[in-house]
Amino acid sequence: MQDKPIDNALLALRKQTIRGDLDGLEQVEALLTMRGVSMPRVMPAKRPDVARRGLMRLLVMDTLRGGPATFRDVVAFVEPRRPELAPRVAYIRTGQTLARMKAAGLVWRERRMWRLAT
């Protein structure tokens, strides 16, 4: 292995050790010191996952289970259920989700109405 991947692996191990309150922090830091790698003094807290995986797809499917809906109807359903998103971001994410679902064959659009594929 080259130096950079080893250094990055040790830094990731240090971060994992600190965040998980695991044993072996002194050994990892000793290896980093021997390699001449500078370590951050403060480890930032792990941020909560804002982009909840699959949630937009579930919300869109919930909307369309009630029957065909326009894009604006879908956005109106999504917005109150994702209060952490600004209205513009909810609009954009809904469009992206519908496009991905259409490409996967899960939904289709006829004129202005979106429907679940059967």
Jmol script that loads the backbone (N, CA, C; Angstrom):
load data "model"
ATOM      1  N   MET A   1       0.834  -1.194   0.000  1.00  0.00           N
ATOM      2  CA  MET A   1       0.000   0.000   0.000  1.00  0.00           C
ATOM      3  C   MET A   1       0.869   1.245   0.000  1.00  0.00           C
ATOM      4  N   GLN A   2       0.341   2.277  -0.617  1.00  0.00           N
ATOM      5  CA  GLN A   2       1.048   3.547  -0.603  1.00  0.00           C
ATOM      6  C   GLN A   2       0.754   4.277   0.701  1.00  0.00           C
ATOM      7  N   ASP A   3       1.515   5.327   0.945  1.00  0.00           N
ATOM      8  CA  ASP A   3       1.393   6.045   2.216  1.00  0.00           C
ATOM      9  C   ASP A   3       0.023   6.665   2.440  1.00  0.00           C
ATOM     10  N   LYS A   4      -0.527   7.332   1.428  1.00  0.00           N
ATOM     11  CA  LYS A   4      -1.782   8.052   1.618  1.00  0.00           C
ATOM     12  C   LYS A   4      -2.939   7.123   2.008  1.00  0.00           C
ATOM     13  N   PRO A   5      -3.156   5.977   1.349  1.00  0.00           N
ATOM     14  CA  PRO A   5      -4.241   5.092   1.780  1.00  0.00           C
ATOM     15  C   PRO A   5      -4.047   4.567   3.213  1.00  0.00           C
ATOM     16  N   ILE A   6      -2.801   4.327   3.596  1.00  0.00           N
ATOM     17  CA  ILE A   6      -2.537   3.864   4.964  1.00  0.00           C
ATOM     18  C   ILE A   6      -2.882   4.971   5.954  1.00  0.00           C
ATOM     19  N   ASP A   7      -2.442   6.190   5.651  1.00  0.00           N
ATOM     20  CA  ASP A   7      -2.747   7.323   6.534  1.00  0.00           C
ATOM     21  C   ASP A   7      -4.254   7.532   6.652  1.00  0.00           C
ATOM     22  N   ASN A   8      -4.952   7.471   5.526  1.00  0.00           N
ATOM     23  CA  ASN A   8      -6.406   7.657   5.551  1.00  0.00           C
ATOM     24  C   ASN A   8      -7.100   6.547   6.336  1.00  0.00           C
ATOM     25  N   ALA A   9      -6.603   5.320   6.198  1.00  0.00           N
ATOM     26  CA  ALA A   9      -7.191   4.209   6.946  1.00  0.00           C
ATOM     27  C   ALA A   9      -6.974   4.396   8.446  1.00  0.00           C
ATOM     28  N   LEU A  10      -5.797   4.848   8.827  1.00  0.00           N
ATOM     29  CA  LEU A  10      -5.527   5.090  10.253  1.00  0.00           C
ATOM     30  C   LEU A  10      -6.377   6.239  10.796  1.00  0.00           C
ATOM     31  N   LEU A  11      -6.539   7.303  10.008  1.00  0.00           N
ATOM     32  CA  LEU A  11      -7.391   8.405  10.446  1.00  0.00           C
ATOM     33  C   LEU A  11      -8.845   7.960  10.596  1.00  0.00           C
ATOM     34  N   ALA A  12      -9.321   7.131   9.659  1.00  0.00           N
ATOM     35  CA  ALA A  12     -10.685   6.607   9.761  1.00  0.00           C
ATOM     36  C   ALA A  12     -10.826   5.708  10.985  1.00  0.00           C
ATOM     37  N   LEU A  13      -9.801   4.908  11.269  1.00  0.00           N
ATOM     38  CA  LEU A  13      -9.826   4.045  12.449  1.00  0.00           C
ATOM     39  C   LEU A  13      -9.840   4.879  13.725  1.00  0.00           C
ATOM     40  N   ARG A  14      -9.082   5.967  13.734  1.00  0.00           N
ATOM     41  CA  ARG A  14      -9.071   6.862  14.898  1.00  0.00           C
ATOM     42  C   ARG A  14     -10.458   7.465  15.117  1.00  0.00           C
ATOM     43  N   LYS A  15     -11.076   7.938  14.019  1.00  0.00           N
ATOM     44  CA  LYS A  15     -12.412   8.530  14.117  1.00  0.00           C
ATOM     45  C   LYS A  15     -13.419   7.510  14.639  1.00  0.00           C
ATOM     46  N   GLN A  16     -13.352   6.299  14.122  1.00  0.00           N
ATOM     47  CA  GLN A  16     -14.258   5.230  14.547  1.00  0.00           C
ATOM     48  C   GLN A  16     -14.035   4.886  16.017  1.00  0.00           C
ATOM     49  N   THR A  17     -12.791   4.874  16.445  1.00  0.00           N
ATOM     50  CA  THR A  17     -12.448   4.559  17.833  1.00  0.00           C
ATOM     51  C   THR A  17     -12.978   5.637  18.775  1.00  0.00           C
ATOM     52  N   ILE A  18     -12.826   6.898  18.375  1.00  0.00           N
ATOM     53  CA  ILE A  18     -13.301   8.000  19.220  1.00  0.00           C
ATOM     54  C   ILE A  18     -14.820   8.004  19.288  1.00  0.00           C
ATOM     55  N   ARG A  19     -15.476   7.927  18.152  1.00  0.00           N
ATOM     56  CA  ARG A  19     -16.947   7.987  18.120  1.00  0.00           C
ATOM     57  C   ARG A  19     -17.589   6.778  18.781  1.00  0.00           C
ATOM     58  N   GLY A  20     -16.946   5.631  18.671  1.00  0.00           N
ATOM     59  CA  GLY A  20     -17.502   4.415  19.268  1.00  0.00           C
ATOM     60  C   GLY A  20     -17.033   4.162  20.680  1.00  0.00           C
ATOM     61  N   ASP A  21     -16.185   5.075  21.213  1.00  0.00           N
ATOM     62  CA  ASP A  21     -15.628   4.932  22.563  1.00  0.00           C
ATOM     63  C   ASP A  21     -14.996   3.543  22.729  1.00  0.00           C
ATOM     64  N   LEU A  22     -14.143   3.176  21.772  1.00  0.00           N
ATOM     65  CA  LEU A  22     -13.503   1.858  21.754  1.00  0.00           C
ATOM     66  C   LEU A  22     -12.086   1.929  22.308  1.00  0.00           C
ATOM     67  N   ASP A  23     -11.529   0.791  22.610  1.00  0.00           N
ATOM     68  CA  ASP A  23     -10.148   0.703  23.096  1.00  0.00           C
ATOM     69  C   ASP A  23      -9.175   0.799  21.918  1.00  0.00           C
ATOM     70  N   GLY A  24      -7.949   1.199  22.208  1.00  0.00           N
ATOM     71  CA  GLY A  24      -6.897   1.206  21.205  1.00  0.00           C
ATOM     72  C   GLY A  24      -6.602   2.572  20.623  1.00  0.00           C
ATOM     73  N   LEU A  25      -7.193   3.622  21.167  1.00  0.00           N
ATOM     74  CA  LEU A  25      -6.957   4.962  20.637  1.00  0.00           C
ATOM     75  C   LEU A  25      -5.488   5.351  20.745  1.00  0.00           C
ATOM     76  N   GLU A  26      -4.844   5.009  21.863  1.00  0.00           N
ATOM     77  CA  GLU A  26      -3.438   5.373  22.049  1.00  0.00           C
ATOM     78  C   GLU A  26      -2.557   4.726  20.989  1.00  0.00           C
ATOM     79  N   GLN A  27      -2.843   3.472  20.650  1.00  0.00           N
ATOM     80  CA  GLN A  27      -2.038   2.758  19.654  1.00  0.00           C
ATOM     81  C   GLN A  27      -2.215   3.377  18.259  1.00  0.00           C
ATOM     82  N   VAL A  28      -3.450   3.709  17.916  1.00  0.00           N
ATOM     83  CA  VAL A  28      -3.709   4.302  16.599  1.00  0.00           C
ATOM     84  C   VAL A  28      -3.027   5.664  16.498  1.00  0.00           C
ATOM     85  N   GLU A  29      -3.145   6.466  17.560  1.00  0.00           N
ATOM     86  CA  GLU A  29      -2.507   7.780  17.545  1.00  0.00           C
ATOM     87  C   GLU A  29      -0.985   7.660  17.524  1.00  0.00           C
ATOM     88  N   ALA A  30      -0.441   6.635  18.168  1.00  0.00           N
ATOM     89  CA  ALA A  30       1.005   6.415  18.129  1.00  0.00           C
ATOM     90  C   ALA A  30       1.453   6.090  16.700  1.00  0.00           C
ATOM     91  N   LEU A  31       0.701   5.269  16.003  1.00  0.00           N
ATOM     92  CA  LEU A  31       1.039   4.956  14.613  1.00  0.00           C
ATOM     93  C   LEU A  31       0.966   6.202  13.733  1.00  0.00           C
ATOM     94  N   LEU A  32      -0.052   7.017  13.945  1.00  0.00           N
ATOM     95  CA  LEU A  32      -0.177   8.248  13.170  1.00  0.00           C
ATOM     96  C   LEU A  32       0.983   9.203  13.456  1.00  0.00           C
ATOM     97  N   THR A  33       1.374   9.288  14.717  1.00  0.00           N
ATOM     98  CA  THR A  33       2.500  10.147  15.090  1.00  0.00           C
ATOM     99  C   THR A  33       3.785   9.644  14.456  1.00  0.00           C
ATOM    100  N   MET A  34       4.008   8.326  14.481  1.00  0.00           N
ATOM    101  CA  MET A  34       5.198   7.749  13.869  1.00  0.00           C
ATOM    102  C   MET A  34       5.249   8.028  12.369  1.00  0.00           C
ATOM    103  N   ARG A  35       4.097   8.086  11.731  1.00  0.00           N
ATOM    104  CA  ARG A  35       4.041   8.330  10.289  1.00  0.00           C
ATOM    105  C   ARG A  35       4.077   9.821   9.964  1.00  0.00           C
ATOM    106  N   GLY A  36       4.003  10.679  11.002  1.00  0.00           N
ATOM    107  CA  GLY A  36       4.069  12.122  10.786  1.00  0.00           C
ATOM    108  C   GLY A  36       2.764  12.732  10.298  1.00  0.00           C
ATOM    109  N   VAL A  37       1.660  12.083  10.613  1.00  0.00           N
ATOM    110  CA  VAL A  37       0.352  12.573  10.181  1.00  0.00           C
ATOM    111  C   VAL A  37      -0.229  13.452  11.277  1.00  0.00           C
ATOM    112  N   SER A  38      -0.662  14.659  10.901  1.00  0.00           N
ATOM    113  CA  SER A  38      -1.279  15.542  11.895  1.00  0.00           C
ATOM    114  C   SER A  38      -2.729  15.104  12.111  1.00  0.00           C
ATOM    115  N   MET A  39      -3.128  15.143  13.363  1.00  0.00           N
ATOM    116  CA  MET A  39      -4.475  14.701  13.732  1.00  0.00           C
ATOM    117  C   MET A  39      -5.288  15.898  14.200  1.00  0.00           C
ATOM    118  N   PRO A  40      -6.556  15.950  13.837  1.00  0.00           N
ATOM    119  CA  PRO A  40      -7.401  17.028  14.343  1.00  0.00           C
ATOM    120  C   PRO A  40      -7.574  16.883  15.856  1.00  0.00           C
ATOM    121  N   ARG A  41      -7.535  18.016  16.559  1.00  0.00           N
ATOM    122  CA  ARG A  41      -7.675  17.977  18.020  1.00  0.00           C
ATOM    123  C   ARG A  41      -9.085  17.604  18.440  1.00  0.00           C
ATOM    124  N   VAL A  42     -10.058  18.163  17.740  1.00  0.00           N
ATOM    125  CA  VAL A  42     -11.462  17.923  18.096  1.00  0.00           C
ATOM    126  C   VAL A  42     -12.111  17.115  16.990  1.00  0.00           C
ATOM    127  N   MET A  43     -12.801  16.069  17.383  1.00  0.00           N
ATOM    128  CA  MET A  43     -13.502  15.234  16.416  1.00  0.00           C
ATOM    129  C   MET A  43     -14.942  15.721  16.329  1.00  0.00           C
ATOM    130  N   PRO A  44     -15.376  16.209  15.162  1.00  0.00           N
ATOM    131  CA  PRO A  44     -16.752  16.689  15.056  1.00  0.00           C
ATOM    132  C   PRO A  44     -17.743  15.542  15.263  1.00  0.00           C
ATOM    133  N   ALA A  45     -18.878  15.884  15.850  1.00  0.00           N
ATOM    134  CA  ALA A  45     -19.910  14.871  16.076  1.00  0.00           C
ATOM    135  C   ALA A  45     -20.463  14.405  14.732  1.00  0.00           C
ATOM    136  N   LYS A  46     -20.880  13.178  14.699  1.00  0.00           N
ATOM    137  CA  LYS A  46     -21.452  12.632  13.479  1.00  0.00           C
ATOM    138  C   LYS A  46     -22.802  13.294  13.250  1.00  0.00           C
ATOM    139  N   ARG A  47     -23.010  13.823  12.064  1.00  0.00           N
ATOM    140  CA  ARG A  47     -24.260  14.515  11.797  1.00  0.00           C
ATOM    141  C   ARG A  47     -25.383  13.514  11.580  1.00  0.00           C
ATOM    142  N   PRO A  48     -26.568  13.849  12.017  1.00  0.00           N
ATOM    143  CA  PRO A  48     -27.688  12.947  11.779  1.00  0.00           C
ATOM    144  C   PRO A  48     -27.968  12.853  10.282  1.00  0.00           C
ATOM    145  N   ASP A  49     -28.418  11.720   9.840  1.00  0.00           N
ATOM    146  CA  ASP A  49     -28.666  11.516   8.417  1.00  0.00           C
ATOM    147  C   ASP A  49     -29.915  12.288   8.002  1.00  0.00           C
ATOM    148  N   VAL A  50     -29.696  13.387   7.286  1.00  0.00           N
ATOM    149  CA  VAL A  50     -30.806  14.228   6.852  1.00  0.00           C
ATOM    150  C   VAL A  50     -31.501  13.596   5.654  1.00  0.00           C
ATOM    151  N   ALA A  51     -30.738  13.010   4.764  1.00  0.00           N
ATOM    152  CA  ALA A  51     -31.304  12.384   3.574  1.00  0.00           C
ATOM    153  C   ALA A  51     -31.691  10.952   3.923  1.00  0.00           C
ATOM    154  N   ARG A  52     -32.856  10.794   4.456  1.00  0.00           N
ATOM    155  CA  ARG A  52     -33.313   9.464   4.870  1.00  0.00           C
ATOM    156  C   ARG A  52     -33.516   8.596   3.642  1.00  0.00           C
ATOM    157  N   ARG A  53     -32.751   7.564   3.558  1.00  0.00           N
ATOM    158  CA  ARG A  53     -32.721   6.715   2.374  1.00  0.00           C
ATOM    159  C   ARG A  53     -34.089   6.094   2.086  1.00  0.00           C
ATOM    160  N   GLY A  54     -34.603   6.370   0.895  1.00  0.00           N
ATOM    161  CA  GLY A  54     -35.848   5.765   0.447  1.00  0.00           C
ATOM    162  C   GLY A  54     -37.114   6.466   0.919  1.00  0.00           C
ATOM    163  N   LEU A  55     -36.988   7.475   1.762  1.00  0.00           N
ATOM    164  CA  LEU A  55     -38.184   8.131   2.296  1.00  0.00           C
ATOM    165  C   LEU A  55     -38.963   8.858   1.212  1.00  0.00           C
ATOM    166  N   MET A  56     -38.290   9.543   0.313  1.00  0.00           N
ATOM    167  CA  MET A  56     -38.994  10.256  -0.756  1.00  0.00           C
ATOM    168  C   MET A  56     -39.766   9.271  -1.635  1.00  0.00           C
ATOM    169  N   ARG A  57     -39.162   8.146  -1.937  1.00  0.00           N
ATOM    170  CA  ARG A  57     -39.843   7.147  -2.762  1.00  0.00           C
ATOM    171  C   ARG A  57     -41.095   6.640  -2.052  1.00  0.00           C
ATOM    172  N   LEU A  58     -40.983   6.411  -0.758  1.00  0.00           N
ATOM    173  CA  LEU A  58     -42.152   5.953  -0.003  1.00  0.00           C
ATOM    174  C   LEU A  58     -43.254   7.009   0.010  1.00  0.00           C
ATOM    175  N   LEU A  59     -42.880   8.264   0.190  1.00  0.00           N
ATOM    176  CA  LEU A  59     -43.875   9.329   0.210  1.00  0.00           C
ATOM    177  C   LEU A  59     -44.574   9.455  -1.142  1.00  0.00           C
ATOM    178  N   VAL A  60     -43.810   9.371  -2.216  1.00  0.00           N
ATOM    179  CA  VAL A  60     -44.410   9.453  -3.552  1.00  0.00           C
ATOM    180  C   VAL A  60     -45.350   8.273  -3.769  1.00  0.00           C
ATOM    181  N   MET A  61     -44.928   7.090  -3.369  1.00  0.00           N
ATOM    182  CA  MET A  61     -45.783   5.915  -3.538  1.00  0.00           C
ATOM    183  C   MET A  61     -47.053   6.037  -2.699  1.00  0.00           C
ATOM    184  N   ASP A  62     -46.927   6.559  -1.477  1.00  0.00           N
ATOM    185  CA  ASP A  62     -48.115   6.769  -0.645  1.00  0.00           C
ATOM    186  C   ASP A  62     -49.093   7.720  -1.329  1.00  0.00           C
ATOM    187  N   THR A  63     -48.572   8.752  -1.945  1.00  0.00           N
ATOM    188  CA  THR A  63     -49.433   9.709  -2.645  1.00  0.00           C
ATOM    189  C   THR A  63     -50.180   9.027  -3.776  1.00  0.00           C
ATOM    190  N   LEU A  64     -49.454   8.264  -4.579  1.00  0.00           N
ATOM    191  CA  LEU A  64     -50.046   7.672  -5.780  1.00  0.00           C
ATOM    192  C   LEU A  64     -50.887   6.437  -5.489  1.00  0.00           C
ATOM    193  N   ARG A  65     -50.776   5.880  -4.313  1.00  0.00           N
ATOM    194  CA  ARG A  65     -51.653   4.759  -3.957  1.00  0.00           C
ATOM    195  C   ARG A  65     -53.105   5.211  -3.858  1.00  0.00           C
ATOM    196  N   GLY A  66     -53.297   6.476  -3.550  1.00  0.00           N
ATOM    197  CA  GLY A  66     -54.648   7.030  -3.476  1.00  0.00           C
ATOM    198  C   GLY A  66     -55.246   7.316  -4.837  1.00  0.00           C
ATOM    199  N   GLY A  67     -54.499   7.098  -5.887  1.00  0.00           N
ATOM    200  CA  GLY A  67     -54.973   7.341  -7.237  1.00  0.00           C
ATOM    201  C   GLY A  67     -54.034   8.287  -7.961  1.00  0.00           C
ATOM    202  N   PRO A  68     -54.330   8.554  -9.231  1.00  0.00           N
ATOM    203  CA  PRO A  68     -53.484   9.437 -10.017  1.00  0.00           C
ATOM    204  C   PRO A  68     -53.405  10.826  -9.385  1.00  0.00           C
ATOM    205  N   ALA A  69     -52.256  11.476  -9.557  1.00  0.00           N
ATOM    206  CA  ALA A  69     -52.067  12.801  -8.982  1.00  0.00           C
ATOM    207  C   ALA A  69     -51.159  13.622  -9.887  1.00  0.00           C
ATOM    208  N   THR A  70     -51.360  14.922  -9.853  1.00  0.00           N
ATOM    209  CA  THR A  70     -50.478  15.815 -10.589  1.00  0.00           C
ATOM    210  C   THR A  70     -49.184  15.970  -9.803  1.00  0.00           C
ATOM    211  N   PHE A  71     -48.182  16.533 -10.459  1.00  0.00           N
ATOM    212  CA  PHE A  71     -46.903  16.760  -9.795  1.00  0.00           C
ATOM    213  C   PHE A  71     -47.098  17.665  -8.580  1.00  0.00           C
ATOM    214  N   ARG A  72     -47.889  18.705  -8.741  1.00  0.00           N
ATOM    215  CA  ARG A  72     -48.121  19.636  -7.625  1.00  0.00           C
ATOM    216  C   ARG A  72     -48.838  18.949  -6.468  1.00  0.00           C
ATOM    217  N   ASP A  73     -49.729  17.993  -6.768  1.00  0.00           N
ATOM    218  CA  ASP A  73     -50.398  17.233  -5.700  1.00  0.00           C
ATOM    219  C   ASP A  73     -49.384  16.405  -4.914  1.00  0.00           C
ATOM    220  N   VAL A  74     -48.456  15.814  -5.632  1.00  0.00           N
ATOM    221  CA  VAL A  74     -47.428  14.997  -4.979  1.00  0.00           C
ATOM    222  C   VAL A  74     -46.550  15.887  -4.096  1.00  0.00           C
ATOM    223  N   VAL A  75     -46.158  17.042  -4.615  1.00  0.00           N
ATOM    224  CA  VAL A  75     -45.347  17.972  -3.825  1.00  0.00           C
ATOM    225  C   VAL A  75     -46.107  18.421  -2.584  1.00  0.00           C
ATOM    226  N   ALA A  76     -47.397  18.708  -2.735  1.00  0.00           N
ATOM    227  CA  ALA A  76     -48.220  19.142  -1.597  1.00  0.00           C
ATOM    228  C   ALA A  76     -48.319  18.049  -0.533  1.00  0.00           C
ATOM    229  N   PHE A  77     -48.258  16.793  -0.938  1.00  0.00           N
ATOM    230  CA  PHE A  77     -48.278  15.685   0.015  1.00  0.00           C
ATOM    231  C   PHE A  77     -46.931  15.548   0.718  1.00  0.00           C
ATOM    232  N   VAL A  78     -45.848  15.764  -0.019  1.00  0.00           N
ATOM    233  CA  VAL A  78     -44.491  15.566   0.510  1.00  0.00           C
ATOM    234  C   VAL A  78     -44.090  16.677   1.480  1.00  0.00           C
ATOM    235  N   GLU A  79     -44.382  17.926   1.127  1.00  0.00           N
ATOM    236  CA  GLU A  79     -43.897  19.078   1.902  1.00  0.00           C
ATOM    237  C   GLU A  79     -44.172  18.996   3.403  1.00  0.00           C
ATOM    238  N   PRO A  80     -45.393  18.745   3.851  1.00  0.00           N
ATOM    239  CA  PRO A  80     -45.605  18.712   5.305  1.00  0.00           C
ATOM    240  C   PRO A  80     -44.956  17.507   5.989  1.00  0.00           C
ATOM    241  N   ARG A  81     -44.654  16.482   5.232  1.00  0.00           N
ATOM    242  CA  ARG A  81     -44.039  15.284   5.811  1.00  0.00           C
ATOM    243  C   ARG A  81     -42.516  15.362   5.832  1.00  0.00           C
ATOM    244  N   ARG A  82     -41.955  16.384   5.196  1.00  0.00           N
ATOM    245  CA  ARG A  82     -40.514  16.627   5.216  1.00  0.00           C
ATOM    246  C   ARG A  82     -40.265  18.078   5.621  1.00  0.00           C
ATOM    247  N   PRO A  83     -40.593  18.446   6.878  1.00  0.00           N
ATOM    248  CA  PRO A  83     -40.467  19.854   7.287  1.00  0.00           C
ATOM    249  C   PRO A  83     -39.031  20.367   7.297  1.00  0.00           C
ATOM    250  N   GLU A  84     -38.051  19.467   7.313  1.00  0.00           N
ATOM    251  CA  GLU A  84     -36.655  19.904   7.316  1.00  0.00           C
ATOM    252  C   GLU A  84     -36.209  20.410   5.944  1.00  0.00           C
ATOM    253  N   LEU A  85     -37.030  20.168   4.918  1.00  0.00           N
ATOM    254  CA  LEU A  85     -36.707  20.623   3.569  1.00  0.00           C
ATOM    255  C   LEU A  85     -37.418  21.943   3.273  1.00  0.00           C
ATOM    256  N   ALA A  86     -36.707  22.849   2.670  1.00  0.00           N
ATOM    257  CA  ALA A  86     -37.334  24.086   2.205  1.00  0.00           C
ATOM    258  C   ALA A  86     -38.319  23.719   1.089  1.00  0.00           C
ATOM    259  N   PRO A  87     -39.375  24.511   0.899  1.00  0.00           N
ATOM    260  CA  PRO A  87     -40.359  24.181  -0.147  1.00  0.00           C
ATOM    261  C   PRO A  87     -39.740  23.981  -1.529  1.00  0.00           C
ATOM    262  N   ARG A  88     -38.770  24.811  -1.879  1.00  0.00           N
ATOM    263  CA  ARG A  88     -38.108  24.663  -3.188  1.00  0.00           C
ATOM    264  C   ARG A  88     -37.356  23.346  -3.269  1.00  0.00           C
ATOM    265  N   VAL A  89     -36.695  22.963  -2.191  1.00  0.00           N
ATOM    266  CA  VAL A  89     -35.933  21.706  -2.167  1.00  0.00           C
ATOM    267  C   VAL A  89     -36.898  20.520  -2.255  1.00  0.00           C
ATOM    268  N   ALA A  90     -38.018  20.605  -1.557  1.00  0.00           N
ATOM    269  CA  ALA A  90     -39.019  19.531  -1.625  1.00  0.00           C
ATOM    270  C   ALA A  90     -39.537  19.385  -3.058  1.00  0.00           C
ATOM    271  N   TYR A  91     -39.742  20.507  -3.732  1.00  0.00           N
ATOM    272  CA  TYR A  91     -40.199  20.504  -5.125  1.00  0.00           C
ATOM    273  C   TYR A  91     -39.175  19.808  -6.020  1.00  0.00           C
ATOM    274  N   ILE A  92     -37.916  20.169  -5.857  1.00  0.00           N
ATOM    275  CA  ILE A  92     -36.846  19.588  -6.680  1.00  0.00           C
ATOM    276  C   ILE A  92     -36.687  18.098  -6.388  1.00  0.00           C
ATOM    277  N   ARG A  93     -36.651  17.738  -5.110  1.00  0.00           N
ATOM    278  CA  ARG A  93     -36.463  16.324  -4.741  1.00  0.00           C
ATOM    279  C   ARG A  93     -37.623  15.457  -5.217  1.00  0.00           C
ATOM    280  N   THR A  94     -38.836  16.005  -5.170  1.00  0.00           N
ATOM    281  CA  THR A  94     -39.986  15.244  -5.656  1.00  0.00           C
ATOM    282  C   THR A  94     -39.844  14.975  -7.147  1.00  0.00           C
ATOM    283  N   GLY A  95     -39.432  15.986  -7.898  1.00  0.00           N
ATOM    284  CA  GLY A  95     -39.219  15.796  -9.336  1.00  0.00           C
ATOM    285  C   GLY A  95     -38.138  14.773  -9.623  1.00  0.00           C
ATOM    286  N   GLN A  96     -37.055  14.828  -8.869  1.00  0.00           N
ATOM    287  CA  GLN A  96     -35.974  13.858  -9.053  1.00  0.00           C
ATOM    288  C   GLN A  96     -36.449  12.444  -8.728  1.00  0.00           C
ATOM    289  N   THR A  97     -37.216  12.320  -7.666  1.00  0.00           N
ATOM    290  CA  THR A  97     -37.712  11.006  -7.257  1.00  0.00           C
ATOM    291  C   THR A  97     -38.658  10.439  -8.303  1.00  0.00           C
ATOM    292  N   LEU A  98     -39.575  11.266  -8.805  1.00  0.00           N
ATOM    293  CA  LEU A  98     -40.486  10.792  -9.846  1.00  0.00           C
ATOM    294  C   LEU A  98     -39.726  10.373 -11.103  1.00  0.00           C
ATOM    295  N   ALA A  99     -38.695  11.127 -11.467  1.00  0.00           N
ATOM    296  CA  ALA A  99     -37.901  10.773 -12.656  1.00  0.00           C
ATOM    297  C   ALA A  99     -37.190   9.434 -12.466  1.00  0.00           C
ATOM    298  N   ARG A 100     -36.608   9.222 -11.282  1.00  0.00           N
ATOM    299  CA  ARG A 100     -35.933   7.936 -11.018  1.00  0.00           C
ATOM    300  C   ARG A 100     -36.936   6.783 -10.995  1.00  0.00           C
ATOM    301  N   MET A 101     -38.095   7.029 -10.399  1.00  0.00           N
ATOM    302  CA  MET A 101     -39.103   5.978 -10.334  1.00  0.00           C
ATOM    303  C   MET A 101     -39.651   5.658 -11.726  1.00  0.00           C
ATOM    304  N   LYS A 102     -39.783   6.684 -12.570  1.00  0.00           N
ATOM    305  CA  LYS A 102     -40.238   6.463 -13.939  1.00  0.00           C
ATOM    306  C   LYS A 102     -39.213   5.631 -14.707  1.00  0.00           C
ATOM    307  N   ALA A 103     -37.932   5.953 -14.546  1.00  0.00           N
ATOM    308  CA  ALA A 103     -36.864   5.208 -15.217  1.00  0.00           C
ATOM    309  C   ALA A 103     -36.829   3.753 -14.755  1.00  0.00           C
ATOM    310  N   ALA A 104     -37.218   3.524 -13.496  1.00  0.00           N
ATOM    311  CA  ALA A 104     -37.233   2.161 -12.957  1.00  0.00           C
ATOM    312  C   ALA A 104     -38.531   1.426 -13.287  1.00  0.00           C
ATOM    313  N   GLY A 105     -39.472   2.125 -13.919  1.00  0.00           N
ATOM    314  CA  GLY A 105     -40.735   1.487 -14.292  1.00  0.00           C
ATOM    315  C   GLY A 105     -41.740   1.391 -13.158  1.00  0.00           C
ATOM    316  N   LEU A 106     -41.557   2.166 -12.109  1.00  0.00           N
ATOM    317  CA  LEU A 106     -42.479   2.117 -10.970  1.00  0.00           C
ATOM    318  C   LEU A 106     -43.675   3.037 -11.137  1.00  0.00           C
ATOM    319  N   VAL A 107     -43.483   4.122 -11.882  1.00  0.00           N
ATOM    320  CA  VAL A 107     -44.573   5.060 -12.139  1.00  0.00           C
ATOM    321  C   VAL A 107     -44.556   5.436 -13.613  1.00  0.00           C
ATOM    322  N   TRP A 108     -45.665   5.977 -14.066  1.00  0.00           N
ATOM    323  CA  TRP A 108     -45.714   6.506 -15.417  1.00  0.00           C
ATOM    324  C   TRP A 108     -46.600   7.735 -15.426  1.00  0.00           C
ATOM    325  N   ARG A 109     -46.429   8.544 -16.458  1.00  0.00           N
ATOM    326  CA  ARG A 109     -47.158   9.801 -16.538  1.00  0.00           C
ATOM    327  C   ARG A 109     -47.959   9.853 -17.826  1.00  0.00           C
ATOM    328  N   GLU A 110     -49.223  10.208 -17.667  1.00  0.00           N
ATOM    329  CA  GLU A 110     -50.088  10.404 -18.818  1.00  0.00           C
ATOM    330  C   GLU A 110     -50.604  11.831 -18.740  1.00  0.00           C
ATOM    331  N   ARG A 111     -50.208  12.619 -19.694  1.00  0.00           N
ATOM    332  CA  ARG A 111     -50.480  14.059 -19.686  1.00  0.00           C
ATOM    333  C   ARG A 111     -49.919  14.653 -18.413  1.00  0.00           C
ATOM    334  N   ARG A 112     -50.747  15.161 -17.517  1.00  0.00           N
ATOM    335  CA  ARG A 112     -50.257  15.785 -16.295  1.00  0.00           C
ATOM    336  C   ARG A 112     -50.396  14.883 -15.072  1.00  0.00           C
ATOM    337  N   MET A 113     -50.917  13.690 -15.246  1.00  0.00           N
ATOM    338  CA  MET A 113     -51.206  12.814 -14.110  1.00  0.00           C
ATOM    339  C   MET A 113     -50.155  11.715 -13.969  1.00  0.00           C
ATOM    340  N   TRP A 114     -49.666  11.563 -12.749  1.00  0.00           N
ATOM    341  CA  TRP A 114     -48.725  10.497 -12.410  1.00  0.00           C
ATOM    342  C   TRP A 114     -49.519   9.335 -11.840  1.00  0.00           C
ATOM    343  N   ARG A 115     -49.126   8.120 -12.198  1.00  0.00           N
ATOM    344  CA  ARG A 115     -49.800   6.915 -11.722  1.00  0.00           C
ATOM    345  C   ARG A 115     -48.770   5.859 -11.352  1.00  0.00           C
ATOM    346  N   LEU A 116     -49.155   4.985 -10.432  1.00  0.00           N
ATOM    347  CA  LEU A 116     -48.300   3.830 -10.141  1.00  0.00           C
ATOM    348  C   LEU A 116     -48.406   2.836 -11.285  1.00  0.00           C
ATOM    349  N   ALA A 117     -47.304   2.234 -11.632  1.00  0.00           N
ATOM    350  CA  ALA A 117     -47.312   1.188 -12.649  1.00  0.00           C
ATOM    351  C   ALA A 117     -47.925  -0.063 -12.042  1.00  0.00           C
ATOM    352  N   THR A 118     -48.703  -0.767 -12.826  1.00  0.00           N
ATOM    353  CA  THR A 118     -49.355  -1.982 -12.298  1.00  0.00           C
ATOM    354  C   THR A 118     -48.694  -3.226 -12.781  1.00  0.00           C
TER     355      THR A 118
END
end "model"
wireframe off; spacefill off
backbone 0.3
color backbone group
